[in-house]
Each structure stands twice: as structure tokens, then as C-alpha cells.
Amino acid sequence: MHGIPELPAEAFTLREGAFYCGFSPALRDAVPVLSRILESSKRGVFAADCLETELFSELGLDVQTRLINAFTSAQHTAYFWHSAPAVAERRDLATLLSECQRLHVRKNTMLVVAISAFSVANGTEKQRSNQIKQWAKWARAENITVLLLIYGHYESLRPTMIKECNHIAGMLSLLPVSHQQIDVCIHYWCSAVDVIADREFLLARAENGHFAVIDSSEQHTSTETTTAVDEGDFYIAAPALLGADQRLNNHAIVDAVVTRSFRDNHQLMDSITHLDAATVVFSCSVSDDARDVAVMCYKLRTKYGGRPKLVVREVRPCLRYADTRFLLRGGVSLVVPHSIAFSDFLDQIDALQGQVMIRSLPASLSSMLEAWKGVTQRGYFEPQEFVRYAQLALDASRQTDLDLVLLILTPAETLAIEHCLSLCSMTRDGDLVTVCDGELYMLFRACRATDADIALRNCFALPPKEIFAETLQFSEVADIEEAVASILPARSFIAAERGRQLLSQSPTQMGADTLLINVANGKRIVAKPVALLPHQDSSIS
């Protein structure tokens, strides 16, 4: 019997001869849990489709030490596949199974296999179903426990994998909440004791590497009280007292209404023992604060319901459209921009009084965290990779209700398309560009249709109308899907290495003023054309 000893046996044990599946945004996020599972087994094998340096370089020293000790013990071994890029691109569940079979894993052994979501996505859904059947058959025949961890952008894969519940004995998602906390969402699980579904556990990791359950889905209750005795209570994180005003005398303004003030968001959260209809104000000074604050607000909402007023004040400009939407999904009542003066900020809080939030929350903390950041790649990709990342962005937009914009740009006759790329700078995660048959395709993630012109201007040193003769814009999901699909039959494109080299030639180093003078004087510098590569047909799943 294997599992995480700190979790109830009926919630998390792995049977011998069974095939299980897990998901994680990155391999490093799941390592503490995976190492705990291996420690609970008499014999364990860990195999991954990456290099040792790719895994260990991203782990903390304490986690590295524990993992090295586990891998070098007599009971446990580890394998890393050092594959050439061409071999790695062809890897899928079938090739991975043949590689694992060559390990000759002994009976009654716990086998943990990590594979990139892109590799699992290779092939059709029918092919993937047959491959999963072969994995389950092998686990039964060899009487070994197999946990397949799929890391990366797995959101579009998981629904299709759940369909294979006849062959996959259990499925879970592992998501980091903080440096020391991990959310374990069990979608369904067949253990030796019981069968469960839709259970969630929040684990805190101690210094000894063991976990403690600090919260579970069964403890979440929606408290809707009929009284409003706490209506006037006001809790605030001290940084939120600053903002556009940048004046410490805001403390004096708040003295009349603030019940409690705290050093930071974490101290504020730790101090809350009960809320009815009180107002709680968090602060955001950097973009990553949005994730922590959203988690805090989600916990408060699931515990106390819709009566508390949960407010986020932007201390300095840092929140983008996607960050704000993420906060609102977490149960925030109001996000106050940095530019709002403190007195106006208090007026907005007054306007919230007496209101109850009735927006639906995500079904679980893990489902909310999966929406954080989404596709993080940016820059130039060859058409097939562009299509793959675009599909992931479209899947994520359906879950998070974030807008996407696709632009198809035709260069002016006097400019080579390579020169257009050399004028471009992609600075936002999730923004992608490719070249197909002499046109630029640009996908802006988390961008409203009304903001597309601004996003386009921010990408180029010159006004877009000086560079492009025609611009087509798509903002509806169906239209974007159709336009993206048209890329696949492209006859020619720029290679990834060349495209990224052109993007790296930052136009800001040359100076926009110099470029404008050259254009005004007719001194357009046309880049020497490079040979476009012929398109090679291959299926994109």
C-alpha cells in the first residue's frame, strides 16, 4: 500500500497493480508530494522525460537533499531520459511505456513517471485511449503501482483523460498555493478502502518534509447570517493606506472607521477568526500579489459566504486585465486602481455596504489556481507551435472568461516581413507571433477587443499604420479558431531560431525618434530577405 500517510487512507492510497494519473503545472511543484509517496513505499522508481539539471536546479536546497537521499537509497532508483530533441518531439505515451518496460521494474514496486503534457497530447484522442489501456494492462500484469504525472499545460487534456476512468484507477491535481503549501484535488479515487470523488486537501509541509492537513473540502461551509452586526467593522492591510496619495496622514482619516490595521496581507488573514458583514481591505503592490490575495479571498468566501466586503487596493500600478479578473473569480468584491485617490477609495467602500456578493465561485481552490497566468510562453514560434499554444490559450479563455484577440497583419510593400519582426518587441506573457505565407499572425492573450490597437502599438517602435498595409482583427473564439486553423496549410514560414533572432533586435536600442526621421526622409531600411522554409505537414492534436 502506497500513498501520503498524512491523508486519510480512504482518501489517498494506491493499490498494487493499478494505474493512476496526476497533473501539475510544473514538475517541481509536485516533487514534495512525489517524494513523500516514494518514501511510503518499500521499493520505488522515479522516471522523468527531462534532465536532472532541469529538475534539481528549480528546487530548494532542503527538497533537493531529501530527493537525492531518496534516489540514492537501496530501495529507490531514478531515471532521466537524455533524449535528442528529435526523439523528444516524437515521445508519447506509447514510446514512454516501451522505455519504462525496459527498466524491468520488480513486482510490488511504486513507479512514478513524469511526462510533459505536450508529449501526451501527441496523436489523436483514440490513440491516447489505446495507450492508456496498455499502461493499465502492463501495471496489472506486472503487479506494480503506476502514477503517471503529467506536467505543463494539461487543462485541455484532463477532460479527455477522465473519460478513461475504466482504466485509470484515480486522478488528482497538485497545485502550489505557497512555498510551503500544496493543494491536492482528488477528482476521483479508487483505493483499497473506498471510492471517493471531488475531495480537496490543503497540505502544509513541515521542516521534516512531512505534511499536515490544514484544510479540506468538507470543512468549507457557506455561512449566510441574517444579522449585520459587523457591518461597520473595517480591517485593512497597512500598505493599502498608501496609494496614489502616498501620504501617511491617511492613517488619521481611517482612525474613525478602522477596527483593526495589520502589517501586511498575511498578518491580516491570520488574525481573522470570524466575519459577518465586515469590510476587509487587502493590498497589491506587484502582479504576483494577486495570486496570494485571490487564495485568501477564496478561503474567506467559502467559509463566510457573500456578506463580507472583500476589497483589493492597488498600491502601485501592477494589476493587468488578467490579474483583475483572477481576483474577481476568487471572490473579491471590488478592485480599486492605483489612480483612485484615498478619499474616493473610501467613498467606493461606503457604496459597497449592505450588498451581498452573489457571483459563483470556482468549484475548488485547485480549479481557480489552474487559471493563474495560463499560457506563459511569448514571442516567435513556427506555425505549428503557434497553433498548439493558441489552442491552449483558447481552452484557458473558456475556463477563465478572458478575452483573446488575433491580428493578421500584411506588411507594406516597401517593407520585408523580416524587417517587421525586427521592429517588434513582445513583452507580455502569452502574446505570440508567427509568420505564414508573408503575413504576421499575432495572438494577444487577456486582451479586450477595444484594447487591441493599444497592444499593437506597444509592440512596435513605429506606428503600425507605417508598417502594415492591412490589419484583420478577430475577437470571437469561433473566428479565432477558424483563423488559427488556416495557418496549418501554410506554404512557407520563418524558422524559429531566425524569428527569435529578429525579435531580439530591440527597436528601443535604435531609438524610435531615429526611426521616425528615417521614415520621414524616405530612408526605409529593408532587411535582406531570408529564405522561407517549406511547410511540413503534421497533425496537431
N, C-alpha and C positions, 0 to 999 in steps of 0.2 A: 504494500500500500504506500502510495506516494502522495505528496501534497504540501500544503503550507500548514504546519502544526498549529499555528495561532488561529486559524479559521476553523469553524465547526466542521466535523467530519462529514456531516450530511451536505455541507455547502461546497467543500472542496477536497475531494480525494480522487486520485487517478487509479483506475483499475488496470491490472496487468492484462495485456492483450487487447487494449483499447487504443483508439486513435482520437486525440484531442487537438483543438485548434485555438490559437490565441492571436491577438492583434495588439500592436503597439506603434505609436508614431515614429519611434526610433529604437534601435536595438539597445542602446544604452539605458533607455527608460525602463526596460523590462529586466535588466540584469539583476538588480537586487532580489526580485521575486524568483527569477530563474535559478539563481544560486541557492536560494532557500529551498526550492523544490529539489534540486540535486542533493543538497545536504540531507534531506529527509529520506533519500533512497540509499540502499545498501550498495548498489552499483549504478553509476550514472555516466552518460556520454553526452557531450555537448558538441554540436557541429554547426558551423555557420558558413555562409557564402561570402564572407568578407575576410580581409587580412586581420591579423592580430592587432596591428597598429591602429586600424580603423576603429576597433572596439575599445582597446585599453586607453588610447590617447584621450578619449572623451569621458573617462570615468574618474571619480575622485580617488584619492590615494587609499582610503580605507576600503572602498569597494574593490579597487584593483588588488589589494593584498588578499582579501577574502577569496576573490575569484582565482588568483594564482595558486593559493593554498589548496583550493578545491580541485583545480585542474592537475595539480602535481601530486595529489594523494594517490594511494594504491587503488582506491575504489572508483576513482573518476578519471576520465580522459577527455581531451578536447581536440577537435579537428577544425582547421580553417582551410578552405579551398582557395589556392592561389591560381586562379584561372586567368588566362589571357582574355582581353576584352571581347574578342570574337566568340570565345567559348562562353563567357558570362552572359552575353546577349542571347544566346540560344538556350540557356538554362531554364527549365520549367519544372513542374512537379514530377514529371516522368524521369527526367535526367537526374534530378536530385534523389529520387528513390533509388535509382541504379547506383549512384555514388554511395548512398547510405548502406545499401545491401553489401557493398564491397568492404564495409567496415567490420562485417561479421560480428554484429552485436550479440552478446550472450543472452540467453533466456533470463527472464526476471530482472531485466535492466531498464532503467529510465533513460529514454533517448529524447533529448531536446534539440530540435533542428530549427535554425533561424534562416529565413529566406526573404529576400526583398519582394515587396508587393508587385513590382514590375515583372519579376520573373514568374510569379504566379499568374499574372494577367496574360502571359503569352498563350496563344492558342484560343480556341473557341470555348464557350461555356460547356458544350458537350464533351470536349476533350478533357477539360478540367474535372468534370464529373467522373469520367472513367479513371482519371489519375488518382482521384481521392479514393475511389473504390479499391484500387490497387494498394494504396497506402494502408487502408483498413485491413485488407486481406493479409498483407505482409505482417502487420502487428499481431493479428490473431494467430497466424501460422507460427511465428517465432516466439509467441508469448512474451512480448515486450510492450512496455508502455511508451507511446509516442506522443510528444507535444510539439506540434508544428507552430512556430511563432512567425507570423507574417508582419513585417515592419515596413513602415513607409506610408504611402497614400493608399490605404486599404479600404476607404469608405465605400467605394463602388463595388468592391469585391465581397464584402461581408454579407450583403443580402443574398447573393447567389450561393455563397458557401453555406448559409443557414439551410438552404434547400436540401443539402446533403446530410440532414440530421440522422438518416438511417445508417450512415457510415461514420459520421463524426459524433463521438460519444459526448462531447461537451465543447462549448465555445465561450470564450471570455475576452474582454478587452482590458488592457493595462495602460493607464494614463497617469503621468506625474501631475500631482496637484501642487507640490512644492518640492524643495530639495530633499526633505525628509518624509514626504507623504506620497502615497500611491493609491489611486482609485482602482479597485478591482470590480468590474462589472461582469457578472456571470449571466450571459444571455440564456443558456440552458446547460444543465449538467447532469450526467448520469454517473453517480458514484456507486460504490459498493453498498452504500447505506440507503440512499434515497435519490429521487429525481426532483430537481428544482429548476426554476426559471425566474428571470428578472430579479435577481438579487444583487445588491451593490454593497461593497465594503470599503471603508476608508481606512487605510493602514498607515501607521506611523512607525518609522524604523528607528530603533534604539542604537546605541553605540556598539552593542554586541552583534548587530546585524539582524536580530530577531524583530518581529513585527508585533504591534499591538493594535487591535481593532478599536478605533476611536469613534466610529460611526457606522451605521448600516441602514439599508433602505427601510427596514422595519421600524426604525426609530423616527423616521420622518413623519410628522403629523402636520396637518394644516389647522392652525388654531384661529378660528374666527370668533372673537368675543363680541358681545353685544354692547359693552361699555367702552367709553373712550377716556378713561381716567388719565391715561398717559399722553393725551393729545398735545399738551403743552410741553412735554419733555423734549429736550434738544441735546443730541450727542454729536460731537464734531471732532475730527482729527485736526490737530493744531495747524498743519500745513495748509488746510483749507481756509484758514483765516486770512491767508495772503492770496494773491492772485493778480488781477490787473491793477489793483490799488497798490500792492506792495507796501502796505503801511501796517505797522504793528498796532496802531490805535484801533484797528478793527476789533481787538480784544475787548476794548471798552464798549464798543457797540453791542457786542454779543453778550456781555455780562448780564444784561437784563433778561435774556431768554435761554442762555445755555445752562443746562443742568450739569453736564459733565464735559470736560475737554480732555483730550488724550494726546500723547506724544506723536503717535502715528496710527495708521490703519490697523496694524496688528494688535496694538495695545487696546484700541477701541473695541475691536472684535472680541478679544479675550475678556473684556470687562462686562460684556452684555450677558446678563442672566435671565432677563425677561423683557419682552417688548409687547406693547399692546398697539397703540397708535402713535408711538413716538416718532420723532424725526432723527434720522441717523445720516450724518454727512461724512463721506469718505473723500480723500484727495487723490489726484492723479498728477504726477509730475513727469513721468516717462510712459511711453506706449505700453511697456510690459506690465505696468501697474494695473492696467485694465484687466488682465487675466486674474490676478490675485483678488482684486476688488469684486469681480464678477463671481468668483467662487464664494467669497464671503457673503455676498448678497443672495446668492442661490441658497446657501445654507439657512440664512435668516428667513427667506421666503418659505422654504419647505417646512420650517419649524413654526413660524408665527403667522403665516398666511399673508393676505394682501393689505392689512391695515397699516403696518409701519410704512413711513415715508423714507425710502432709501434714495439718497441724493449723492451724486458724484460731482465734485468741483474740480475742473481742470486748473491746476496751479500755474502751469506754463504751457504754451502750445505744444501738444504731443498727441492728441487723440485724432485719429482719422475716421473716416466714414465706417470702416470695418470695425474699429475699436468701439465706437459708439453703439453700433448695432449689437455687438457682442455683450456689452454691458446691459443693454435693454433686454436681451434674451436671458440674462442672468437674474432678472427681477428688479433692476434699477428703475425707480420712478421717474427720475429726471437727471439729465447730464447737463451741467452748466458750463458753457465755454469759458475759456480764459479771459476773453474780451469783456465779459459782463462785469460791471462794477459791483463792489460788495453790497452796496445798498440795494441795487437791483436784484442781486442774488437773494437777499433776504425777502424781497417782495415776491420772488418766484416761490420761495419756500412757503410763504403765507398763502399763496394761491393753491398749494397742494393740500392744505389742511382740510380734513373732512372727506377726502377722496380715498377710494379703495382701489388697488391695482387688480384688474381682472384679466390681464394678459395671461395666456397659458405659458407655463414654464416647460423647458425640455424635460423629457421623461426621466432622465437621470443626469447626475453630475457628469458621468463619462460622455454621454451624448452631447452635452454642452461643450465639454473640453475639446472634443474632436473637431469642433468648428473653429477653434482658435487658430488664427493665421491661415489655415488651409494650405493651398499650394504656395510654397515659398520660393520656388525657382524663379529666376528672372533673366532677361537678356535674350541672346540669339540662340535659336535651335533650328535644326534642319526640319523640313516639313513633317516628317513622321513623328519626331519627338514633340514638335509643336502641337500636333493633333492630339497626341497622348496627354500632354499636360493640359490642353484646352478641355479635353473630356473630363479630366479630374476636376478642373475649375468649375465646369458646368454641373457636375454631380454635387460639388460642395455648395454651389449657389442655390440649388434646390433645397438643401437642408437648412441653410442659414438665411435664405431670402435676401442674399446680397446681389446687387445688380452687376452685370458684366457688360462691357462694350467691346465690339470687334470693329476695327477700322481696316479697310483695304485702300491702300494709297498708290496712286500711279505717279511716278516721278515726272517732272517737267522734261521736255525734250532735250534741253541743254545740259541735263544732269544725268550722269551714270548712276545706276542704282547703288553701286558700291559707295559712291560719294554721299548718298543719302544716309547710308548706315554710319559712315564716319562722322556725320553731323548729329548722330543720335546718342542719347545717354539714358539708359533705363535705370532708375533709382529706386523704384518701389518693388518689393517682393510680390510675385505673382504676375507682373507685367512681362509679356512675352512678345517676341518679334521673329518673323521668318521672311524669307524671300522665295516666291514661287512665280516662275514664268514672267519675271520682270516687274512684279508688284510686291509691295511690302504689306504684310499682314501683322497687325498689332492688336493684342488682346490685353485690355485693361481690367484687372480684377478689382472688385469692390469699387466700382466707379459708376455713378449715375449717368444717364444719357445726357443730362444737362451739363455735366462736368467734363464731357469727353474733349471738348475744344481746349479747355484749360490743361487737361492731362497731356494732350498732344503738344501744346505749346511748351509745356515744361520738359518735354523730351528732346526738343531741338533747339539749337542755338539761333537759328533763323526762323522767322515766321513761316509756318507750314505752307502758306499760300505762295511763298517764294520758292518752295522746294517741289511741291506736288501740283500736278495739273488737275487731278481729280481725287476726291475722297468719298468713299462709301462708308456709311455707318450702320451697324446692326446692334440693337439693344434687346430685342426679344430673344428668349432662349431658343425657340424653334428656328429663327432666322440665323442665329449664330451657329447652331448645329449644322444647318444646311450649308452655310458658307465654309465652315471648317472642313466638312466632308469633301468639298470641291477641291481642297488642297491635295488630297491623296493622289489624283492622277496627274499632278504637275509634271511637266516635261523637263524642267531644269530648275536648279536652285543653287545657292551658295553653300559651300561646305561649312560645318560648324566652326572649325578652327579659324577659317578666314573671316567668317561673320563676326565671331567674338573679338578677333583682332581689330576689325574695323570699328566695332563698338567701343573698344578700349581707347581709341584715339579721341580723347575727351575734347569736345569743341570749346569748353571753357578755358582750356590752356591756351588756345589760339586767340580767344577774346571775341565776344560777339560783335563788338564795335568794329573790329578789323574786318570781320566777315561782311558786315553790312556795307562798309566802304567799298570792298572788292565787288560786291554785287552791284552797287550803285554805279561803279565805274565800268561795269561790264566784264570784270576780271573773274569770271567763274572758273574755278579750278576743277576740271573734270578728271575724276580718278581714272587711272589706267584700267581698262576693263580686265576682269579676270574671267577665266572660262567657267561657265556654269556647269555643274555636274548633271549628268543624265539621271532622271528619276529611276529608282529601282523599286519595282512593285513588291510589296509585302503587306500582309494583313495586319491591321491594328485592332486589337481587341478592346 
